[in-house]
Amino acid sequence: ICVLLLVAGMETSINLVGNGILALLDHPDQLELLRHQPKLAGPAIEEILRYDTPTQFTMRVALTDTTIGDRHFHRGDGVIVLMGSADRDTEVFTEPDRLDVTRYAPIGRSPRHLGFSLGAHYCLGAPLARLEASTAIRTLLQRAPGLRLATNEPLSYQPSIIHRGLTSLPVELTPDAA
């Protein structure tokens, strides 16, 4: 169990930071807002978890007969919860395809995302992952003001259907900011 917790926590935290930096670099207005208002780091992490969650889906088994929407599940049925899709639901989130680092400011303002799951399966390491990601992103933005995506380098993602994370994030500093 300890090894599982360590590996699960490391993989998702690494992907959270990588996905977050990429999302911010792809949205320079949000990057600058966060750079000038570091107190938004906490809400920004919640938004990054919603916008590009490191864990795209999870599998469960129905313990009882139940109906969700128009779909009926019998006890023992396998259920796949598409968290990455649910976090882009237009019936839950206003402009779900737009990154907005103020969406969760103050924390709890917007509907809950599924980045750490919910209920009994809520991520045990969620507080640590939030702290790691907000510290890493805030520190990188402070120390690398001219950070941008490397223009000649393609992005590649891990070959995983469950986890969404880059194999590398090629970046460079603008000459005037180096």
TASUL-V335125 format. One record per backbone hydrogen bond with DSSP energy under -1.0 kcal/mol. NH is the residue of the N-H (numbers start at 1). CO is the residue of the C=O. Records with the same first field share a line. If there is no record, write none. Layout:
NH->CO + CO
This chain:
5->1
6->2
7->3
8->4
9->5
10->6
11->7
12->8
13->9
14->10
15->11
16->12
17->13
18->14
19->15
20->16
21->17
22->18
23->19
24->20
25->21
26->22
31->27
32->28
33->29
34->30
35->31
36->32
37->33
40->37
41->38
44->40
45->41
46->42
47->43
48->44
49->45
50->46
51->47
52->48
56->162
58->81
60->79
62->77
66->73
68->71
71->68
73->66
76->62
77->74
79->60
81->58
83->81
84->56
86->82
87->83
88->85
89->86
92->89
93->89
98->95
103->100
105->102
109->106
117->114
121->118
122->119
123->116
126->123
129->125
130->126
131->127
132->128
133->129
134->130
135->131
136->132
137->133
138->134
139->135
140->136
141->137
142->138
143->139
144->140
147->144
148->172
150->170
158->165
160->158
164->54
167->156
172->148
174->146
177->174
178->174
